[in-house]
Amino acid sequence: MNPAVSGLLSALTYGVGDFLSGVASRRDSPLRVVALTHPLSAAVMLLLAVGLGQPLPSAGDLWWGAGAGAVGLAAVLAFYRALALGPMGAVSVGTGALSALVPVLFGVLGGEVLGWGGWLGALGVLLGTGLLAYSPSERGTGGVPLGLLAGLGFGFFFALLGQATSPGVLWVLGAARLSSSLIAVPLAARLVGLRPRGPALILASAPGDTLGNLFYLLAVQGGGLAVGALLSSLYPAFTTLLAVTVLREGLRGTQWLGVVFALSGAALIAGR
């Protein structure tokens, strides 16, 4: 699959999944949401890896996946809490901007070359998400600071996950989700319990995260860490649009300008 297409599909599925997870986290504890969705994601990835006959990666790649899962757990807990506090659109885009920055720096320092179109696209993506994040809606800034902290965590999650170069991507992703599950499930059972208040929403949110990770890793392996991270970081645009249309969260003029900058940047990156 074309890396640009994989990156954009990652953004779409992440965006939809984050919206549903954010709504679910307004009814259930974020820790419970993670504890119930990550084991499902791990099981799906590992079963698909076996069923499709994917080659088993090296131990090093599996450890990269497991490490990414542990780092990503802290980030996703902070992110879901931030989404629950709202406003969802501003929280999501602030997180997306920082989650893109860390792996892009890793990729460039590792020798990746973006070219003028890629750098211009990167500027558009980061400027667009920045405009969205710093233009609060009527609900105020609520979870934006916590969302920015989550963005740094996601950035390191993406950077660690991008170190895995094996074609057995499903095994790597399964290792990531197994790692986070082994931490989240006992914690949730002890602290908040595992009985959900909104099981349908939690179940519906699980595929977005799973598919988002899969498409992200395919984009990175096909086009590089920087490009995959930048395109995947467009997921806030989809989360924001859903928040506007479904939850009736308002967007100001500068926020719509941010959407335009971010999508234009994605087009430049895709065409490089």
C-alpha positions in Angstrom: 0.0 0.0 0.0 1.2 3.5 -0.8 2.7 5.1 2.4 0.8 8.3 2.0 -2.5 6.4 1.7 -1.5 4.3 4.8 -0.7 7.4 6.7 -4.0 9.1 5.9 -6.0 5.9 6.7 -4.2 5.9 10.0 -5.3 9.4 10.6 -8.9 8.6 9.7 -9.1 5.5 11.9 -7.3 7.1 14.8 -9.6 10.1 14.6 -12.8 8.1 14.7 -11.5 5.8 17.4 -10.4 8.8 19.5 -13.8 10.4 19.2 -15.6 7.3 20.4 -13.0 6.7 23.2 -13.5 10.3 24.3 -17.2 9.9 24.5 -16.8 6.5 26.3 -14.4 8.2 28.8 -17.1 10.6 29.8 -19.1 7.6 31.1 -16.4 5.3 32.2 -13.0 5.7 33.8 -10.2 6.1 31.2 -8.3 3.3 32.9 -11.3 1.0 32.5 -11.7 1.9 28.8 -8.1 1.0 28.2 -8.2 -2.1 30.2 -11.1 -3.4 28.2 -10.0 -2.3 24.7 -6.3 -3.1 24.7 -6.6 -6.8 25.4 -9.2 -7.0 22.5 -6.7 -5.2 20.2 -3.9 -7.5 21.3 -5.9 -10.6 20.7 -7.0 -9.4 17.2 -3.5 -8.5 16.2 -2.0 -11.8 17.3 -4.7 -13.9 15.8 -4.4 -12.1 12.5 -0.6 -12.6 12.6 -1.1 -16.3 13.0 -3.9 -16.6 10.5 -2.1 -14.6 7.8 1.2 -16.5 8.4 3.2 -13.3 9.1 6.9 -14.0 9.8 7.8 -13.8 13.5 9.9 -10.7 14.0 13.3 -10.6 15.8 13.3 -10.4 19.5 14.6 -6.8 19.2 11.5 -5.7 17.2 9.2 -7.4 19.7 10.9 -5.5 22.5 10.5 -2.2 20.6 6.8 -3.0 20.4 6.5 -3.9 24.1 8.3 -0.8 25.1 6.1 1.4 22.9 3.1 -0.2 24.5 4.2 0.6 28.0 5.0 4.3 27.1 1.8 4.6 25.1 -0.3 3.4 28.0 0.5 6.5 30.1 -0.1 8.7 27.1 -3.5 7.2 26.3 -4.7 7.4 29.9 -3.8 11.1 29.9 -5.4 11.6 26.5 -8.7 9.9 27.3 -9.0 11.9 30.6 -8.3 15.1 28.6 -10.9 14.2 26.0 -13.4 13.6 28.9 -12.7 17.1 30.2 -12.9 18.7 26.8 -13.2 20.5 24.5 -12.6 17.4 22.4 -11.5 19.2 19.3 -8.9 21.5 20.9 -7.6 18.6 23.1 -7.2 16.3 20.1 -5.4 18.8 17.9 -3.0 19.9 20.6 -2.1 16.3 21.2 -1.6 15.6 17.5 0.8 18.5 17.1 3.2 17.2 19.7 2.7 13.6 18.8 4.0 14.4 15.3 7.0 16.5 16.5 8.9 13.9 18.4 9.0 11.1 15.7 9.7 13.7 13.0 12.8 14.8 15.0 13.8 11.2 15.4 13.4 10.5 11.7 15.4 13.6 10.6 18.2 13.0 13.1 18.3 9.4 11.8 19.0 10.7 8.2 15.6 10.9 6.6 15.2 13.6 3.9 11.9 15.4 3.6 12.7 17.8 0.7 11.2 21.2 0.4 7.7 19.9 -0.2 8.0 17.7 2.8 9.2 20.5 5.1 6.5 22.8 3.8 3.9 20.1 4.4 5.3 19.5 7.9 5.0 23.2 8.6 1.4 23.2 7.4 0.5 20.2 9.5 2.1 21.6 12.7 0.8 25.1 12.1 -2.7 23.8 11.4 -2.8 21.7 14.6 -1.4 24.6 16.5 -4.1 27.0 15.3 -6.7 24.5 16.3 -5.2 23.8 19.8 -4.8 27.4 20.7 -8.3 28.6 19.7 -10.5 27.3 22.6 -14.1 26.7 22.0 -17.0 27.8 24.2 -16.3 25.0 26.7 -12.9 26.5 27.6 -9.5 24.8 27.6 -10.4 22.0 30.1 -8.2 19.1 29.2 -5.8 20.9 26.7 -2.8 21.0 29.0 -3.2 17.3 29.9 -3.7 16.6 26.1 -0.3 18.3 25.4 1.4 16.1 27.9 -0.3 13.1 26.3 1.0 14.3 22.9 4.6 14.1 24.1 3.9 10.5 25.3 2.3 9.6 21.9 5.3 11.1 20.2 7.7 8.7 22.0 5.2 5.8 21.4 5.3 6.5 17.6 9.1 6.9 17.7 9.7 3.6 19.5 7.1 1.7 17.4 8.8 3.1 14.2 12.1 1.4 15.2 10.6 -2.0 14.3 11.6 -2.9 10.8 10.3 -6.4 10.5 7.6 -7.2 7.9 5.7 -9.0 10.7 3.9 -5.8 11.8 1.0 -7.5 13.4 3.3 -9.3 15.8 4.9 -6.0 16.8 1.5 -4.3 17.3 0.3 -7.3 19.3 3.4 -7.1 21.5 2.6 -3.4 22.1 -1.0 -4.0 23.1 -0.1 -7.1 25.2 2.4 -5.0 27.1 -0.1 -2.2 27.9 -2.8 -4.8 28.8 -0.6 -6.6 31.3 -0.2 -3.2 33.1 -3.7 -1.8 32.6 -5.9 -4.8 33.5 -4.6 -5.5 37.0 -4.5 -1.7 37.8 -8.1 -1.3 36.6 -9.3 -4.4 38.5 -7.8 -3.0 41.7 -8.6 0.7 41.3 -11.8 1.1 39.3 -13.2 -2.3 38.5 -13.7 -3.8 35.1 -17.5 -3.6 34.8 -18.3 -1.0 32.1 -21.1 1.6 32.2 -21.2 2.0 28.4 -20.0 -1.3 26.9 -21.3 -0.6 23.4 -19.2 2.6 23.2 -16.1 1.0 24.5 -16.4 -1.9 22.1 -17.0 0.5 19.2 -13.9 2.5 20.0 -11.5 -0.5 19.9 -11.1 -0.9 16.1 -10.1 2.7 15.5 -7.0 2.4 17.7 -6.1 -1.0 16.3 -6.4 0.0 12.7 -4.7 3.3 13.3 -1.6 1.6 14.7 -1.6 -0.9 11.8 -1.8 1.8 9.1 0.8 3.9 10.9 3.4 1.2 11.0 2.7 0.4 7.4 3.2 4.1 6.5 6.5 4.2 8.5 7.9 1.1 6.9 7.0 2.3 3.4 7.8 6.0 3.7 9.9 6.6 6.8 9.3 7.7 10.3 8.9 11.4 9.7 6.3 11.0 6.9 4.3 8.4 8.6 4.1 10.4 11.8 3.1 13.6 10.1 0.3 12.1 8.1 -1.0 10.1 11.0 -0.9 13.3 13.1 -3.8 14.6 11.0 -6.2 12.5 13.1 -7.3 15.5 15.1 -9.0 17.0 12.0 -11.3 13.9 11.9 -11.9 14.0 15.7 -12.7 17.7 15.5 -15.1 17.4 12.6 -17.0 14.6 14.5 -17.0 16.7 17.7 -18.5 19.6 15.7 -21.1 17.6 13.8 -22.1 15.1 16.6 -21.5 16.9 19.9 -22.1 20.4 18.4 -18.8 21.7 19.6 -18.2 25.1 18.0 -15.1 26.0 15.9 -13.9 29.5 15.5 -12.5 31.0 12.3 -8.9 30.3 13.2 -9.7 26.7 14.0 -11.2 26.2 10.5 -8.0 27.9 9.1 -6.0 25.3 11.1 -8.0 22.5 9.4 -7.1 24.0 6.0 -3.4 24.3 6.8 -3.2 20.8 8.2 -4.9 19.1 5.2 -2.9 21.2 2.7 0.2 20.1 4.5 -0.8 16.5 4.2 -1.3 16.9 0.5 2.2 18.3 0.1 3.7 15.4 2.1 1.7 12.8 0.1 2.9 14.3 -3.2 6.6 14.5 -2.3 
